[in-house]
Amino acid sequence: MACDKSEHVWNSWHQYWTENWDHETGWDTYFVTETIDATPRGTIPIKVGKVPWETWTNAVLSAVEKVEEKGDYDYIFLTMEDVFIQKKFDKDFMHRIIQIMDEQKLDRFDIQRISDNHGWVLDEIGQVGEFPVYMRNNDGQYILNLGTCIWRKDFLKKYLFPNMSPRGAEIDGSKILSTLLEQNKEGRIACIIRTWWWTEVLGGGGNMRPEWDSLRR
């Protein structure tokens, strides 16, 4: 997902994506923008139209609808244009995650970059390579996570609420989601945790953080 105002980071995002994403996974990669035409090599373009920041989740839901028109997918790996992937996501890594999601009937799999779990982590349920996989607590902080996650598509469509900003979704939306998951007795979310899987390169106002500014193209 990419906002037009962050066009200045797209080339650098693609550089990191190309270096660390294994195209032999067989996953289709969609590059979603608002109004700007952009087709980084190896991606399929989607435009969703101009979307106010306050209703940003509408752009994600619109993109999912357009993706459904192009193919029948069970899972969606959602990441943002200001998230630069810094570790290899190879075919075996992704295959093992999907295997665990199927075996455990998971609805979302979070690839966390932090070591402090803020009370998120419950029982260990498996392993992806050297990394243990943990169930997440459904009433923990940021249970509605818009970071680097693999969603079961139907779960995303049901529980990513419309008319919210990214920050509003992760804070207010998380509170709503926790209540609904408890009421509906559903929602199985797991994660792996490792520092620096990825990093956010934009700071306040959509500007490059100083340590990443040299990556401008």
Contacts in CASP RR format, 6 or more apart in sequence:
PFRMAT RR
TARGET T0000
AUTHOR 0000-0000-0000
METHOD contacts of the structure
MODEL  1
MACDKSEHVWNSWHQYWTENWDHETGWDTYFVTETIDATPRGTIPIKVGK
VPWETWTNAVLSAVEKVEEKGDYDYIFLTMEDVFIQKKFDKDFMHRIIQI
MDEQKLDRFDIQRISDNHGWVLDEIGQVGEFPVYMRNNDGQYILNLGTCI
WRKDFLKKYLFPNMSPRGAEIDGSKILSTLLEQNKEGRIACIIRTWWWTE
VLGGGGNMRPEWDSLRR
1 32 0 8 1.000
1 59 0 8 1.000
1 60 0 8 1.000
1 63 0 8 1.000
1 78 0 8 1.000
1 79 0 8 1.000
1 80 0 8 1.000
1 81 0 8 1.000
2 10 0 8 1.000
2 13 0 8 1.000
2 31 0 8 1.000
2 32 0 8 1.000
2 33 0 8 1.000
2 34 0 8 1.000
2 38 0 8 1.000
2 80 0 8 1.000
2 81 0 8 1.000
3 33 0 8 1.000
3 34 0 8 1.000
3 53 0 8 1.000
3 56 0 8 1.000
3 81 0 8 1.000
4 33 0 8 1.000
4 34 0 8 1.000
4 35 0 8 1.000
4 36 0 8 1.000
4 50 0 8 1.000
5 206 0 8 1.000
6 81 0 8 1.000
6 82 0 8 1.000
6 202 0 8 1.000
6 206 0 8 1.000
7 36 0 8 1.000
7 38 0 8 1.000
8 208 0 8 1.000
8 216 0 8 1.000
9 81 0 8 1.000
9 82 0 8 1.000
9 201 0 8 1.000
9 202 0 8 1.000
9 208 0 8 1.000
9 215 0 8 1.000
9 216 0 8 1.000
10 38 0 8 1.000
10 40 0 8 1.000
10 81 0 8 1.000
11 40 0 8 1.000
11 217 0 8 1.000
12 84 0 8 1.000
12 201 0 8 1.000
12 212 0 8 1.000
12 215 0 8 1.000
12 216 0 8 1.000
12 217 0 8 1.000
13 40 0 8 1.000
13 81 0 8 1.000
13 82 0 8 1.000
13 83 0 8 1.000
13 84 0 8 1.000
14 40 0 8 1.000
14 41 0 8 1.000
14 43 0 8 1.000
15 215 0 8 1.000
16 84 0 8 1.000
16 85 0 8 1.000
16 86 0 8 1.000
17 29 0 8 1.000
17 40 0 8 1.000
17 85 0 8 1.000
18 41 0 8 1.000
20 85 0 8 1.000
20 86 0 8 1.000
20 87 0 8 1.000
20 88 0 8 1.000
20 89 0 8 1.000
21 29 0 8 1.000
21 85 0 8 1.000
21 89 0 8 1.000
22 88 0 8 1.000
22 89 0 8 1.000
22 90 0 8 1.000
22 91 0 8 1.000
22 93 0 8 1.000
22 94 0 8 1.000
23 42 0 8 1.000
24 90 0 8 1.000
24 91 0 8 1.000
25 89 0 8 1.000
25 90 0 8 1.000
25 91 0 8 1.000
25 94 0 8 1.000
25 95 0 8 1.000
26 91 0 8 1.000
27 77 0 8 1.000
27 94 0 8 1.000
28 44 0 8 1.000
28 70 0 8 1.000
28 71 0 8 1.000
28 73 0 8 1.000
29 42 0 8 1.000
29 43 0 8 1.000
29 44 0 8 1.000
30 43 0 8 1.000
30 44 0 8 1.000
30 45 0 8 1.000
30 46 0 8 1.000
30 63 0 8 1.000
30 67 0 8 1.000
30 70 0 8 1.000
31 38 0 8 1.000
31 39 0 8 1.000
31 40 0 8 1.000
31 43 0 8 1.000
31 44 0 8 1.000
31 45 0 8 1.000
31 46 0 8 1.000
32 46 0 8 1.000
32 47 0 8 1.000
32 48 0 8 1.000
32 59 0 8 1.000
32 63 0 8 1.000
33 45 0 8 1.000
33 46 0 8 1.000
33 47 0 8 1.000
33 48 0 8 1.000
34 47 0 8 1.000
34 48 0 8 1.000
34 49 0 8 1.000
34 50 0 8 1.000
34 51 0 8 1.000
34 59 0 8 1.000
35 47 0 8 1.000
35 49 0 8 1.000
35 50 0 8 1.000
36 47 0 8 1.000
37 45 0 8 1.000
37 47 0 8 1.000
38 45 0 8 1.000
39 45 0 8 1.000
44 70 0 8 1.000
46 63 0 8 1.000
46 66 0 8 1.000
46 67 0 8 1.000
48 59 0 8 1.000
48 62 0 8 1.000
48 63 0 8 1.000
48 66 0 8 1.000
49 59 0 8 1.000
49 62 0 8 1.000
51 58 0 8 1.000
51 59 0 8 1.000
51 62 0 8 1.000
53 165 0 8 1.000
53 166 0 8 1.000
54 163 0 8 1.000
54 164 0 8 1.000
54 165 0 8 1.000
55 162 0 8 1.000
55 163 0 8 1.000
55 164 0 8 1.000
55 165 0 8 1.000
56 164 0 8 1.000
56 165 0 8 1.000
56 166 0 8 1.000
56 169 0 8 1.000
57 160 0 8 1.000
57 161 0 8 1.000
57 162 0 8 1.000
57 163 0 8 1.000
57 164 0 8 1.000
57 165 0 8 1.000
57 166 0 8 1.000
57 169 0 8 1.000
58 162 0 8 1.000
58 163 0 8 1.000
60 78 0 8 1.000
60 146 0 8 1.000
60 156 0 8 1.000
60 160 0 8 1.000
61 157 0 8 1.000
61 160 0 8 1.000
61 162 0 8 1.000
64 76 0 8 1.000
64 153 0 8 1.000
64 156 0 8 1.000
64 157 0 8 1.000
67 73 0 8 1.000
67 76 0 8 1.000
68 153 0 8 1.000
73 153 0 8 1.000
74 152 0 8 1.000
74 153 0 8 1.000
75 98 0 8 1.000
75 101 0 8 1.000
75 150 0 8 1.000
75 151 0 8 1.000
75 152 0 8 1.000
75 153 0 8 1.000
76 150 0 8 1.000
76 151 0 8 1.000
76 153 0 8 1.000
76 156 0 8 1.000
77 94 0 8 1.000
77 148 0 8 1.000
77 149 0 8 1.000
77 150 0 8 1.000
77 151 0 8 1.000
78 146 0 8 1.000
78 147 0 8 1.000
78 148 0 8 1.000
78 149 0 8 1.000
78 150 0 8 1.000
78 151 0 8 1.000
78 156 0 8 1.000
79 85 0 8 1.000
79 147 0 8 1.000
79 148 0 8 1.000
79 149 0 8 1.000
79 198 0 8 1.000
80 146 0 8 1.000
80 147 0 8 1.000
82 200 0 8 1.000
82 201 0 8 1.000
82 202 0 8 1.000
82 206 0 8 1.000
83 147 0 8 1.000
83 148 0 8 1.000
83 198 0 8 1.000
83 199 0 8 1.000
83 200 0 8 1.000
83 201 0 8 1.000
84 198 0 8 1.000
84 199 0 8 1.000
84 200 0 8 1.000
84 201 0 8 1.000
84 212 0 8 1.000
85 148 0 8 1.000
85 197 0 8 1.000
85 198 0 8 1.000
86 196 0 8 1.000
86 197 0 8 1.000
86 198 0 8 1.000
86 199 0 8 1.000
87 194 0 8 1.000
87 196 0 8 1.000
87 197 0 8 1.000
87 198 0 8 1.000
93 128 0 8 1.000
93 129 0 8 1.000
96 128 0 8 1.000
96 129 0 8 1.000
97 109 0 8 1.000
97 128 0 8 1.000
97 150 0 8 1.000
98 150 0 8 1.000
100 106 0 8 1.000
100 109 0 8 1.000
100 125 0 8 1.000
100 126 0 8 1.000
100 128 0 8 1.000
100 133 0 8 1.000
100 190 0 8 1.000
101 109 0 8 1.000
101 150 0 8 1.000
101 152 0 8 1.000
101 190 0 8 1.000
104 125 0 8 1.000
104 188 0 8 1.000
104 190 0 8 1.000
105 188 0 8 1.000
106 152 0 8 1.000
106 188 0 8 1.000
106 189 0 8 1.000
106 190 0 8 1.000
107 151 0 8 1.000
107 152 0 8 1.000
107 155 0 8 1.000
107 186 0 8 1.000
107 187 0 8 1.000
107 188 0 8 1.000
107 189 0 8 1.000
108 145 0 8 1.000
108 149 0 8 1.000
108 150 0 8 1.000
108 151 0 8 1.000
108 152 0 8 1.000
108 155 0 8 1.000
108 156 0 8 1.000
108 187 0 8 1.000
108 189 0 8 1.000
108 190 0 8 1.000
109 149 0 8 1.000
109 150 0 8 1.000
109 189 0 8 1.000
109 190 0 8 1.000
109 191 0 8 1.000
109 192 0 8 1.000
110 136 0 8 1.000
110 145 0 8 1.000
110 147 0 8 1.000
110 148 0 8 1.000
110 149 0 8 1.000
110 189 0 8 1.000
110 190 0 8 1.000
110 191 0 8 1.000
110 192 0 8 1.000
111 148 0 8 1.000
111 149 0 8 1.000
111 150 0 8 1.000
111 191 0 8 1.000
111 192 0 8 1.000
111 197 0 8 1.000
111 198 0 8 1.000
112 191 0 8 1.000
112 192 0 8 1.000
112 193 0 8 1.000
112 194 0 8 1.000
112 197 0 8 1.000
113 148 0 8 1.000
113 193 0 8 1.000
113 194 0 8 1.000
113 195 0 8 1.000
113 196 0 8 1.000
113 197 0 8 1.000
113 198 0 8 1.000
113 199 0 8 1.000
114 193 0 8 1.000
114 195 0 8 1.000
115 193 0 8 1.000
115 194 0 8 1.000
115 195 0 8 1.000
117 134 0 8 1.000
117 193 0 8 1.000
118 140 0 8 1.000
118 141 0 8 1.000
118 142 0 8 1.000
119 137 0 8 1.000
119 140 0 8 1.000
119 141 0 8 1.000
120 134 0 8 1.000
120 136 0 8 1.000
120 137 0 8 1.000
120 140 0 8 1.000
120 141 0 8 1.000
120 142 0 8 1.000
120 191 0 8 1.000
121 134 0 8 1.000
121 135 0 8 1.000
121 136 0 8 1.000
121 137 0 8 1.000
121 191 0 8 1.000
121 193 0 8 1.000
122 134 0 8 1.000
122 135 0 8 1.000
122 136 0 8 1.000
122 137 0 8 1.000
123 134 0 8 1.000
123 135 0 8 1.000
124 132 0 8 1.000
124 133 0 8 1.000
124 134 0 8 1.000
125 133 0 8 1.000
125 134 0 8 1.000
125 135 0 8 1.000
125 190 0 8 1.000
126 132 0 8 1.000
126 133 0 8 1.000
127 133 0 8 1.000
128 192 0 8 1.000
131 192 0 8 1.000
131 193 0 8 1.000
131 194 0 8 1.000
132 192 0 8 1.000
133 190 0 8 1.000
133 191 0 8 1.000
133 192 0 8 1.000
134 190 0 8 1.000
134 191 0 8 1.000
134 192 0 8 1.000
134 193 0 8 1.000
135 188 0 8 1.000
135 189 0 8 1.000
135 190 0 8 1.000
136 143 0 8 1.000
136 189 0 8 1.000
136 190 0 8 1.000
136 191 0 8 1.000
137 143 0 8 1.000
138 177 0 8 1.000
138 178 0 8 1.000
138 181 0 8 1.000
138 182 0 8 1.000
138 187 0 8 1.000
138 189 0 8 1.000
139 178 0 8 1.000
139 182 0 8 1.000
140 174 0 8 1.000
140 178 0 8 1.000
141 174 0 8 1.000
142 170 0 8 1.000
142 171 0 8 1.000
142 174 0 8 1.000
143 174 0 8 1.000
143 177 0 8 1.000
143 178 0 8 1.000
143 181 0 8 1.000
143 189 0 8 1.000
144 159 0 8 1.000
144 160 0 8 1.000
144 161 0 8 1.000
144 169 0 8 1.000
144 170 0 8 1.000
144 173 0 8 1.000
144 174 0 8 1.000
144 176 0 8 1.000
144 177 0 8 1.000
145 170 0 8 1.000
146 166 0 8 1.000
146 169 0 8 1.000
146 170 0 8 1.000
148 197 0 8 1.000
148 198 0 8 1.000
155 187 0 8 1.000
159 177 0 8 1.000
159 180 0 8 1.000
159 181 0 8 1.000
160 169 0 8 1.000
161 169 0 8 1.000
161 173 0 8 1.000
161 176 0 8 1.000
161 177 0 8 1.000
164 172 0 8 1.000
164 173 0 8 1.000
181 187 0 8 1.000
199 212 0 8 1.000
200 209 0 8 1.000
201 208 0 8 1.000
201 209 0 8 1.000
201 212 0 8 1.000
201 215 0 8 1.000
202 208 0 8 1.000
202 209 0 8 1.000
203 209 0 8 1.000
208 215 0 8 1.000
208 216 0 8 1.000
END
